[in-house]
Structures are given as structure tokens and as C-alpha cells.
Amino acid sequence: MAGTRRPRSRVRRQRIGTWTKFVEAIQSWSGFRNWAFRGQRDARWRLQSALARYTAVTRVAPAAWPRQEDRIRRIFQRKSHLYLRDTPGDDLLEWLALMQDHGAPTRLLDFTWSPYVAAFFALEQATADAAVWALNLPLLRTLNDEYRIDGLVAGRADPRDAKVFDRYYLPNKHAFVWQGDPFRMPQRVVAQAGTFLVSGHLGLTVEDVLDRYPGSDTLLVQFIFDTERARGDAMAALYSMNITQATLFPDLDGLARSMAYEFEYSWEVDLATNTPHPTLRDPRLPARALGGVSGGANLSAPKRPRPARRPAGRRR
């Protein structure tokens, strides 16, 4: 319609050329400590749950989504005891997290409190521009608690309660997102410092939902990596932080998947040229290495203490 203004996007995009620039961006503002992060190996991908993506490739009519989503949850709840010693109780979010952990499509979207874990998931298998999404959780919670979002106070729409989930999530009639965790968390979620975003509408991306929120302040930042330039340094740095498939998925499958990066890592040689690392040929610490450290000029070897003076007196 003529004269209609397009709502301002709540997403800010920032291109990242090198790993160092990403670290500097994250460490430049302490507020990021309260944000949540998600890595995706293709920057073109939208923020959608596995179930939302699955609806796009099936011929299931949107009107049937609630019935079919409830169906797959019920089937999993009835049969999973055959493979588990301990099953979730009344916490529906724990059931959904368990389903997601084992590969079932759910409306949960994995996030992590660690920007570096998110960077690992973004870059490990990336071949084109990758992305780390950062979600402004303090602002999201404020808006969810203080405003009516698409007709409801979203902060009260706790999906851990099955009745609340069936009323506000299954129908896909409310455009809001909720963040939180089950009371008991899966081992992998703990290892990844994970948390979940739950969308009230399978037919909308998270970006679309947040664009409808009141106000104009940034709710999402998309850090877009130049993978070709950033990946090598990033993966080596993350390996040094002990962020690997083996630590993020602490089981035999994770260990096996971690062998992929072990193939491209060596402390002995530059694998691109198959020649020894320069720092092994000359292992001396260069002066420039600590040049940026406060007080770096005083980091030389300590002076040898002077011998104590004997008090004047008779020799023994």
C-alpha cells in the first residue's frame, strides 16, 4: 500500500573478516555475557527449528500441524522407555529436549551461552560465509514480561507446562519466542552451555517474529564470517580452548566425529606445506608476542637477588 512504512528490522548484521575481529567484538562489551548465541554454517540460513524446516519440505497442511506435532511427541513418550532407564516426568520441555537431543524434529532451537561454542558450530563444517547469531535476552525478557505480544504476556507462556504448551504453542496462532531450559538438562546441553528458544509459530522465522515486537532496539546480531579467511585461526583457537566434538558431545559418537578435525590439526607441521612450524625451528619467545600486554616491558626474566650481607664480626 502506498505510504506504508516497512517496520524496522530488529536484526543488526556485522561482517567478520578474521577470528581476531570476532573475539574483539565479543570482548569489547560486557553486555554480551547475558546474550545467547547460535552458530550456523551458512549465513543465508534463517533462524528456524528443525520442525519448522520440516514443515517446508512436506505436504502436511498448516491446519494439520498441531495434530501431527502432538502425534510425534506422544509416540516418542510411549516408546522411549524401551531405551531409557529414566524417563522425564511432567516437564514437557524436558521431553522435547530429549527428543531433540536424539534427532527428532521439535520446535526447540538450540542456543548456547558461549559465543565460542557457537563459533565452533558455525565454522567447523562451513564452506561459505557462516554466521553466529547473538540474541539480546535481557531485552527479550523485558518485552515478554511487560508487553502483550500478539495478544498474550509471553513471559508467562511457560512450555514446561503441557497445558500451556497445548494452548499457546501447538495452534501456531501467536507470534512470540520464549527462552528457557527444562529443570533436568540433557548431558550434551550441559556440555555445550546450552539453552533453548521456543517459538510460538512454526510458520514464521525467529527474525520475522522479533520484527513484530514493540520498540526498535536491536534484538538480534548476526556476525557473518568470511569463512575462507577466519576458519583456520578460529578452529585452532577453539581446539586450544578444548572446544571440540569430543567435549561438546561427551560420548563415543562425539569422540568419533572429533577425528575429522584431528585430521587437519598438527602441532608439529604446517599441514598445508608439510613443513615444520616456524616456532619449532626457533622456539624463542619474540619480544612482540607480549607487546600488547599491560606492563609488557617489565616481563623480562627477574633479576637475580643480591647475596645477603654478613653482619660485621669475627670470621668463623
KEKE-3310 file (N, C-alpha, C; in steps of 0.2 Angstrom, whole numbers, plus 5000, padded with zeros to 4 digits):
npx = (5004:5003:5013:5014:5025:5039:5041:5055:5069:5074:5086:5103:5117:5134:5149:5163:5179:5191:5196:5201:5195:5182:5183:5188:5176:5166:5172:5173:5162:5154:5141:5137:5139:5127:5119:5113:5119:5120:5127:5128:5132:5130:5127:5116:5105:5090:5083:5077:5067:5071:5059:5051:5058:5055:5042:5042:5046:5037:5021:5011:4997:4996:4985:4985:4996:4997:4990:4999:5011:5008:5006:5019:5026:5018:5020:5034:5035:5028:5035:5049:5053:5058:5071:5077:5083:5078:5065:5058:5048:5034:5038:5037:5045:5057:5055:5054:5067:5074:5069:5074:5088:5091:5088:5075:5063:5059:5051:5060:5074:5091:5102:5117:5126:5139:5149:5159:5157:5146:5153:5161:5151:5147:5158:5165:5161:5159:5159:5156:5151:5148:5138:5136:5124:5118:5108:5098:5095:5091:5084:5074:5067:5062:5053:5044:5039:5033:5025:5011:5012:5007:4994:4996:5004:5020:5030:5024:5020:5025:5033:5035:5025:5013:4999:5000:5008:5000:4990:4996:5006:5005:4994:4999:4996:5001:5013:5027:5042:5050:5062:5072:5075:5073:5070:5078:5092:5098:5114:5122:5118:5121:5135:5138:5135:5121:5105:5088:5077:5060:5048:5032:5026:5026:5026:5033:5049:5062:5067:5057:5047:5052:5053:5041:5039:5037:5044:5061:5074:5089:5087:5093:5109:5118:5133:5143:5154:5169:5172:5183:5194:5194:5192:5203:5212:5202:5197:5209:5211:5199:5201:5212:5205:5199:5187:5178:5171:5172:5171:5160:5150:5150:5152:5154:5151:5153:5167:5171:5167:5175:5187:5188:5193:5205:5212:5215:5223:5239:5253:5265:5269:5266:5252:5247:5259:5267:5278:5289:5283:5287:5289:5294:5306:5312:5311:5311:5304:5297:5300:5289:5278:5272:5269:5257:5253:5248:5261:5270:5283:5290:5291:5302:5315:5316:5327:5342:5343:5353:5367:5365:5371:5384:5383:5394:5408:5417:5426:5421)
npy = (4994:5011:5023:5016:5011:5001:4990:4993:4983:4971:4966:4967:4967:4961:4960:4949:4948:4941:4929:4936:4948:4944:4940:4952:4959:4952:4953:4967:4972:4970:4967:4957:4945:4941:4938:4926:4913:4907:4896:4894:4886:4891:4907:4912:4905:4905:4908:4895:4881:4863:4857:4867:4869:4856:4856:4864:4856:4846:4839:4842:4850:4866:4868:4855:4854:4856:4844:4834:4837:4835:4821:4815:4818:4811:4798:4796:4798:4787:4776:4778:4773:4760:4761:4769:4771:4780:4791:4807:4817:4826:4838:4845:4852:4845:4833:4837:4842:4830:4823:4831:4830:4817:4818:4820:4830:4845:4860:4867:4878:4877:4886:4894:4899:4902:4912:4906:4892:4893:4898:4888:4878:4885:4886:4874:4865:4873:4880:4891:4908:4909:4910:4918:4920:4932:4934:4946:4943:4950:4961:4954:4947:4957:4963:4952:4951:4963:4968:4965:4952:4949:4947:4940:4939:4935:4930:4923:4911:4897:4884:4872:4867:4856:4859:4873:4873:4866:4875:4888:4886:4874:4878:4887:4901:4912:4924:4924:4922:4912:4909:4897:4883:4865:4858:4847:4844:4838:4829:4833:4846:4852:4851:4859:4872:4875:4882:4885:4891:4894:4894:4902:4900:4890:4893:4905:4913:4916:4929:4935:4935:4942:4955:4959:4963:4975:4992:4997:4994:4984:4967:4955:4951:4947:4940:4939:4928:4928:4914:4908:4916:4916:4904:4894:4900:4901:4888:4882:4890:4887:4874:4874:4879:4868:4866:4855:4842:4831:4836:4843:4834:4823:4808:4792:4794:4808:4808:4801:4809:4820:4816:4821:4834:4832:4826:4837:4844:4848:4849:4849:4851:4862:4859:4862:4864:4854:4856:4859:4868:4886:4890:4880:4878:4889:4892:4902:4915:4929:4947:4954:4947:4949:4962:4969:4967:4974:4983:4975:4978:4975:4962:4954:4942:4939:4949:4942:4939:4949:4943:4940:4952:4948:4951:4962:4956:4943:4931:4914)
npz = (5000:4996:5004:5016:5029:5030:5044:5055:5055:5067:5068:5067:5057:5055:5047:5048:5046:5051:5064:5075:5075:5078:5091:5097:5095:5103:5116:5118:5124:5139:5140:5132:5139:5144:5134:5122:5110:5094:5082:5064:5049:5037:5032:5025:5030:5039:5055:5061:5068:5069:5066:5061:5049:5043:5040:5029:5019:5018:5013:5022:5028:5035:5044:5049:5057:5071:5076:5071:5076:5090:5089:5085:5097:5107:5102:5104:5118:5122:5118:5121:5133:5131:5128:5138:5155:5164:5162:5157:5168:5172:5165:5151:5143:5145:5139:5126:5124:5126:5115:5104:5107:5103:5089:5084:5076:5083:5090:5096:5097:5097:5107:5114:5129:5126:5116:5109:5108:5100:5088:5085:5080:5069:5061:5059:5049:5039:5022:5015:5018:5035:5050:5066:5077:5088:5102:5111:5126:5138:5134:5127:5137:5145:5136:5134:5147:5150:5140:5130:5119:5103:5108:5121:5137:5135:5143:5153:5146:5149:5142:5149:5155:5151:5148:5145:5134:5125:5123:5119:5110:5102:5093:5084:5083:5089:5088:5095:5105:5117:5130:5138:5150:5153:5169:5172:5163:5147:5145:5134:5132:5144:5142:5131:5136:5135:5130:5126:5113:5111:5099:5096:5084:5071:5057:5055:5054:5067:5066:5059:5068:5079:5073:5074:5087:5100:5100:5095:5097:5095:5094:5089:5083:5069:5066:5053:5045:5036:5030:5023:5026:5040:5046:5048:5059:5068:5071:5076:5088:5095:5097:5106:5116:5121:5114:5106:5095:5103:5116:5117:5113:5124:5122:5114:5100:5099:5101:5090:5079:5082:5076:5064:5064:5070:5060:5052:5060:5067:5079:5075:5061:5048:5039:5027:5019:5023:5031:5045:5059:5060:5073:5080:5074:5078:5094:5103:5113:5105:5106:5102:5105:5118:5117:5118:5130:5146:5155:5148:5146:5157:5158:5158:5162:5179:5190:5197:5214:5226:5235:5253:5265:5276:5294:5302:5310:5319:5309:5306)
capx = (5000:5007:5014:5015:5032:5041:5044:5062:5071:5077:5092:5109:5122:5141:5154:5169:5184:5196:5194:5203:5190:5176:5185:5187:5169:5163:5175:5173:5156:5152:5134:5136:5139:5120:5116:5113:5122:5119:5131:5125:5137:5128:5124:5110:5100:5086:5083:5071:5068:5070:5052:5048:5061:5052:5035:5043:5048:5032:5014:5006:4994:4997:4980:4986:5002:4996:4989:5005:5016:5006:5007:5026:5028:5015:5023:5040:5034:5025:5040:5056:5055:5061:5078:5079:5082:5075:5061:5056:5041:5029:5041:5036:5052:5062:5053:5056:5074:5077:5068:5079:5095:5091:5087:5068:5061:5054:5051:5066:5080:5097:5107:5122:5128:5146:5150:5164:5154:5143:5158:5163:5146:5146:5164:5168:5160:5157:5162:5154:5150:5145:5136:5135:5118:5118:5101:5098:5090:5088:5078:5068:5063:5059:5047:5040:5036:5030:5020:5007:5015:5002:4988:4997:5011:5024:5034:5020:5019:5030:5031:5037:5018:5010:4993:5002:5011:4995:4986:4999:5011:5003:4990:5003:4992:5004:5020:5032:5048:5052:5069:5072:5078:5070:5073:5084:5095:5102:5121:5125:5116:5126:5142:5138:5132:5116:5099:5083:5072:5054:5044:5025:5023:5031:5026:5037:5056:5063:5068:5050:5043:5055:5052:5034:5039:5036:5051:5065:5081:5092:5086:5097:5115:5121:5140:5144:5161:5172:5175:5190:5199:5193:5191:5209:5214:5197:5197:5215:5210:5194:5205:5216:5201:5196:5180:5179:5166:5173:5169:5153:5146:5154:5151:5158:5149:5157:5174:5172:5167:5181:5193:5188:5197:5211:5215:5218:5227:5246:5257:5272:5270:5260:5249:5246:5265:5270:5285:5289:5281:5292:5290:5298:5313:5315:5306:5312:5298:5299:5298:5282:5272:5269:5269:5251:5251:5250:5267:5274:5291:5293:5290:5308:5317:5318:5334:5345:5344:5359:5368:5364:5377:5385:5384:5401:5410:5423:5425:5421)
capy = (5000:5017:5027:5011:5011:4994:4990:4992:4976:4971:4962:4970:4962:4963:4956:4947:4945:4937:4927:4941:4953:4942:4940:4958:4962:4949:4956:4974:4975:4965:4965:4950:4940:4940:4936:4919:4913:4901:4895:4891:4885:4895:4914:4913:4901:4909:4905:4891:4875:4858:4855:4872:4867:4850:4858:4867:4851:4841:4842:4842:4857:4870:4866:4849:4854:4854:4837:4830:4838:4831:4814:4813:4819:4806:4792:4796:4797:4780:4771:4779:4769:4754:4763:4773:4769:4785:4795:4813:4817:4831:4843:4844:4854:4840:4828:4840:4842:4823:4821:4835:4828:4811:4819:4821:4837:4849:4867:4870:4880:4877:4891:4892:4905:4903:4913:4902:4886:4895:4899:4881:4875:4889:4886:4868:4862:4879:4881:4898:4913:4906:4915:4917:4924:4934:4936:4950:4940:4954:4965:4950:4945:4963:4964:4947:4952:4970:4970:4959:4950:4945:4945:4937:4940:4929:4928:4918:4906:4893:4877:4866:4865:4854:4863:4880:4872:4865:4881:4894:4884:4870:4881:4892:4907:4918:4926:4926:4917:4911:4906:4894:4876:4861:4858:4842:4845:4833:4829:4837:4853:4855:4851:4865:4878:4876:4884:4884:4896:4890:4899:4900:4899:4886:4896:4911:4913:4920:4936:4938:4935:4948:4961:4961:4965:4983:4995:4997:4992:4978:4960:4950:4952:4942:4940:4935:4926:4926:4908:4906:4920:4916:4897:4891:4903:4900:4881:4881:4893:4883:4867:4876:4880:4862:4866:4850:4837:4826:4839:4846:4828:4818:4801:4789:4797:4814:4806:4799:4815:4824:4814:4825:4840:4829:4825:4843:4848:4846:4854:4848:4854:4866:4853:4865:4864:4848:4858:4861:4875:4890:4891:4874:4879:4894:4892:4908:4920:4935:4952:4957:4942:4952:4969:4972:4966:4980:4981:4970:4980:4973:4954:4950:4937:4943:4949:4938:4943:4950:4939:4944:4954:4946:4956:4963:4952:4938:4926:4908)
capz = (5000:4996:5010:5021:5030:5032:5051:5056:5057:5074:5067:5065:5054:5056:5044:5052:5042:5054:5070:5080:5075:5082:5098:5099:5096:5109:5122:5118:5128:5144:5140:5128:5144:5146:5127:5120:5104:5089:5076:5058:5045:5031:5034:5022:5033:5043:5062:5061:5072:5064:5064:5056:5042:5040:5038:5022:5014:5017:5010:5028:5028:5041:5049:5052:5060:5078:5077:5069:5081:5096:5087:5086:5104:5110:5100:5107:5125:5124:5116:5123:5139:5129:5128:5144:5162:5167:5158:5160:5172:5169:5162:5144:5139:5146:5134:5119:5124:5125:5108:5100:5108:5099:5082:5082:5074:5088:5088:5100:5093:5101:5108:5119:5132:5124:5109:5106:5106:5094:5083:5083:5076:5063:5056:5059:5043:5034:5016:5013:5024:5041:5055:5073:5079:5096:5104:5116:5130:5143:5131:5125:5143:5147:5132:5135:5153:5151:5135:5127:5112:5099:5112:5127:5140:5133:5148:5157:5142:5150:5139:5153:5157:5145:5146:5142:5128:5120:5122:5116:5106:5096:5087:5079:5082:5092:5086:5101:5107:5124:5131:5145:5150:5157:5175:5171:5156:5144:5146:5129:5133:5149:5140:5127:5140:5130:5132:5121:5111:5109:5095:5096:5077:5066:5051:5055:5057:5073:5064:5057:5075:5083:5069:5076:5094:5101:5100:5089:5099:5092:5097:5086:5079:5065:5064:5047:5045:5030:5032:5020:5030:5048:5049:5051:5065:5073:5073:5080:5094:5098:5099:5112:5122:5122:5111:5100:5095:5109:5123:5116:5113:5128:5121:5108:5094:5099:5100:5083:5075:5083:5072:5057:5065:5072:5053:5049:5065:5069:5082:5073:5055:5044:5035:5020:5016:5026:5034:5052:5061:5062:5081:5082:5072:5083:5099:5107:5113:5102:5110:5100:5107:5124:5116:5119:5137:5150:5158:5145:5146:5163:5159:5157:5167:5186:5192:5202:5220:5228:5241:5259:5268:5283:5299:5304:5316:5319:5305:5309)
cpx = (5004:5007:5015:5023:5033:5043:5052:5064:5075:5084:5098:5114:5129:5145:5160:5174:5189:5193:5196:5198:5183:5177:5185:5180:5165:5166:5175:5167:5154:5145:5133:5136:5132:5116:5117:5115:5120:5123:5127:5130:5136:5124:5118:5104:5096:5086:5076:5072:5068:5063:5049:5051:5057:5046:5036:5044:5042:5026:5009:5004:4995:4991:4981:4992:5001:4994:4995:5010:5015:5007:5014:5028:5025:5018:5030:5039:5031:5031:5047:5058:5059:5069:5081:5078:5078:5072:5059:5049:5036:5031:5041:5042:5057:5061:5055:5063:5077:5075:5073:5086:5096:5089:5080:5067:5057:5055:5056:5071:5086:5101:5112:5124:5135:5146:5155:5162:5150:5147:5160:5158:5145:5152:5166:5167:5158:5162:5161:5153:5146:5142:5135:5129:5118:5111:5101:5093:5087:5083:5072:5064:5059:5052:5042:5036:5032:5025:5016:5009:5010:4997:4990:5004:5015:5028:5031:5019:5024:5029:5033:5030:5015:5003:4994:5004:5005:4990:4989:5004:5008:4998:4993:4999:4996:5011:5024:5037:5049:5058:5069:5075:5073:5073:5079:5086:5099:5110:5124:5124:5120:5133:5143:5136:5126:5109:5094:5079:5066:5050:5037:5022:5028:5031:5030:5044:5057:5064:5061:5046:5046:5054:5045:5034:5039:5043:5055:5073:5083:5090:5090:5103:5117:5128:5141:5151:5163:5176:5182:5195:5199:5194:5197:5211:5208:5197:5203:5214:5205:5197:5209:5212:5197:5188:5181:5172:5166:5170:5162:5148:5150:5152:5155:5157:5153:5164:5176:5172:5172:5187:5194:5193:5204:5215:5218:5222:5234:5250:5264:5273:5264:5258:5248:5253:5269:5277:5284:5286:5287:5294:5294:5305:5316:5310:5307:5306:5300:5296:5291:5276:5269:5268:5263:5249:5253:5256:5271:5281:5294:5293:5296:5310:5318:5325:5336:5346:5351:5360:5367:5371:5378:5386:5392:5403:5416:5421:5425:5426)
cpy = (5006:5021:5022:5010:5003:4994:4989:4985:4976:4967:4967:4965:4965:4958:4955:4944:4941:4935:4932:4946:4951:4942:4947:4961:4959:4952:4963:4977:4969:4963:4959:4944:4937:4938:4928:4919:4906:4901:4892:4891:4889:4901:4915:4909:4906:4905:4901:4884:4869:4856:4860:4871:4861:4852:4861:4862:4845:4844:4842:4850:4860:4869:4860:4848:4852:4847:4832:4831:4835:4824:4812:4813:4813:4799:4791:4795:4790:4775:4772:4775:4763:4755:4767:4770:4774:4790:4801:4812:4821:4837:4842:4847:4849:4835:4831:4840:4835:4821:4825:4832:4821:4812:4819:4828:4840:4856:4871:4872:4880:4883:4889:4899:4907:4906:4909:4895:4887:4895:4892:4878:4879:4887:4879:4865:4867:4879:4887:4902:4909:4912:4913:4922:4925:4936:4940:4948:4945:4958:4960:4948:4951:4964:4959:4948:4958:4972:4963:4958:4946:4943:4942:4940:4934:4926:4923:4912:4900:4886:4871:4863:4863:4857:4870:4878:4870:4871:4887:4892:4880:4873:4885:4898:4913:4918:4928:4920:4917:4907:4903:4887:4872:4860:4853:4843:4839:4834:4834:4844:4856:4856:4857:4871:4880:4879:4884:4890:4892:4896:4897:4899:4896:4889:4902:4910:4917:4927:4939:4939:4942:4955:4964:4964:4973:4986:4995:4995:4985:4972:4955:4954:4946:4943:4936:4934:4925:4920:4906:4910:4918:4909:4894:4893:4901:4893:4880:4884:4890:4877:4869:4877:4874:4862:4861:4846:4833:4829:4841:4840:4823:4811:4798:4792:4804:4813:4805:4805:4820:4822:4818:4831:4837:4828:4831:4847:4844:4851:4854:4852:4858:4861:4856:4864:4858:4850:4860:4868:4879:4891:4885:4874:4884:4895:4898:4913:4927:4941:4955:4953:4945:4959:4972:4971:4972:4978:4976:4972:4977:4965:4951:4946:4941:4943:4945:4942:4943:4946:4943:4946:4951:4952:4956:4959:4947:4933:4919:4903)
cpz = (5000:5002:5017:5023:5033:5039:5051:5058:5064:5074:5064:5062:5054:5053:5048:5047:5045:5061:5076:5080:5079:5089:5101:5100:5102:5115:5123:5123:5133:5144:5136:5133:5145:5139:5126:5112:5100:5083:5070:5053:5038:5033:5031:5025:5038:5050:5062:5065:5066:5062:5060:5049:5039:5037:5031:5017:5013:5014:5016:5028:5034:5046:5052:5057:5068:5080:5076:5074:5088:5095:5088:5093:5108:5109:5104:5115:5127:5123:5119:5129:5137:5129:5133:5150:5166:5162:5161:5164:5168:5165:5155:5140:5140:5141:5127:5119:5123:5118:5103:5101:5104:5092:5080:5081:5080:5086:5093:5095:5098:5101:5113:5123:5130:5117:5105:5104:5100:5087:5080:5078:5070:5058:5055:5052:5037:5028:5012:5019:5029:5045:5062:5075:5087:5097:5111:5121:5136:5140:5129:5131:5145:5143:5133:5142:5154:5146:5133:5120:5109:5104:5119:5130:5139:5138:5153:5153:5143:5147:5143:5155:5151:5143:5143:5135:5123:5119:5118:5111:5100:5091:5082:5078:5085:5090:5091:5101:5114:5125:5138:5144:5154:5164:5175:5164:5154:5145:5141:5130:5138:5146:5135:5130:5136:5134:5126:5120:5108:5105:5096:5089:5073:5059:5050:5057:5063:5071:5062:5064:5078:5079:5071:5083:5094:5102:5094:5090:5096:5097:5095:5082:5076:5063:5058:5045:5038:5031:5029:5024:5037:5050:5052:5058:5070:5076:5078:5087:5098:5101:5105:5118:5124:5120:5105:5100:5101:5115:5122:5116:5117:5128:5115:5102:5093:5098:5093:5078:5076:5079:5066:5058:5067:5065:5051:5054:5066:5073:5079:5066:5052:5039:5028:5016:5018:5028:5041:5054:5062:5069:5083:5080:5076:5088:5104:5107:5110:5106:5108:5103:5113:5123:5118:5126:5142:5155:5155:5145:5152:5164:5157:5163:5174:5187:5197:5209:5223:5234:5248:5262:5275:5288:5301:5310:5315:5314:5309:5306)
residu = (MET:ALA:GLY:THR:ARG:ARG:PRO:ARG:SER:ARG:VAL:ARG:ARG:GLN:ARG:ILE:GLY:THR:TRP:THR:LYS:PHE:VAL:GLU:ALA:ILE:GLN:SER:TRP:SER:GLY:PHE:ARG:ASN:TRP:ALA:PHE:ARG:GLY:GLN:ARG:ASP:ALA:ARG:TRP:ARG:LEU:GLN:SER:ALA:LEU:ALA:ARG:TYR:THR:ALA:VAL:THR:ARG:VAL:ALA:PRO:ALA:ALA:TRP:PRO:ARG:GLN:GLU:ASP:ARG:ILE:ARG:ARG:ILE:PHE:GLN:ARG:LYS:SER:HIS:LEU:TYR:LEU:ARG:ASP:THR:PRO:GLY:ASP:ASP:LEU:LEU:GLU:TRP:LEU:ALA:LEU:MET:GLN:ASP:HIS:GLY:ALA:PRO:THR:ARG:LEU:LEU:ASP:PHE:THR:TRP:SER:PRO:TYR:VAL:ALA:ALA:PHE:PHE:ALA:LEU:GLU:GLN:ALA:THR:ALA:ASP:ALA:ALA:VAL:TRP:ALA:LEU:ASN:LEU:PRO:LEU:LEU:ARG:THR:LEU:ASN:ASP:GLU:TYR:ARG:ILE:ASP:GLY:LEU:VAL:ALA:GLY:ARG:ALA:ASP:PRO:ARG:ASP:ALA:LYS:VAL:PHE:ASP:ARG:TYR:TYR:LEU:PRO:ASN:LYS:HIS:ALA:PHE:VAL:TRP:GLN:GLY:ASP:PRO:PHE:ARG:MET:PRO:GLN:ARG:VAL:VAL:ALA:GLN:ALA:GLY:THR:PHE:LEU:VAL:SER:GLY:HIS:LEU:GLY:LEU:THR:VAL:GLU:ASP:VAL:LEU:ASP:ARG:TYR:PRO:GLY:SER:ASP:THR:LEU:LEU:VAL:GLN:PHE:ILE:PHE:ASP:THR:GLU:ARG:ALA:ARG:GLY:ASP:ALA:MET:ALA:ALA:LEU:TYR:SER:MET:ASN:ILE:THR:GLN:ALA:THR:LEU:PHE:PRO:ASP:LEU:ASP:GLY:LEU:ALA:ARG:SER:MET:ALA:TYR:GLU:PHE:GLU:TYR:SER:TRP:GLU:VAL:ASP:LEU:ALA:THR:ASN:THR:PRO:HIS:PRO:THR:LEU:ARG:ASP:PRO:ARG:LEU:PRO:ALA:ARG:ALA:LEU:GLY:GLY:VAL:SER:GLY:GLY:ALA:ASN:LEU:SER:ALA:PRO:LYS:ARG:PRO:ARG:PRO:ALA:ARG:ARG:PRO:ALA:GLY:ARG:ARG:ARG)
# end
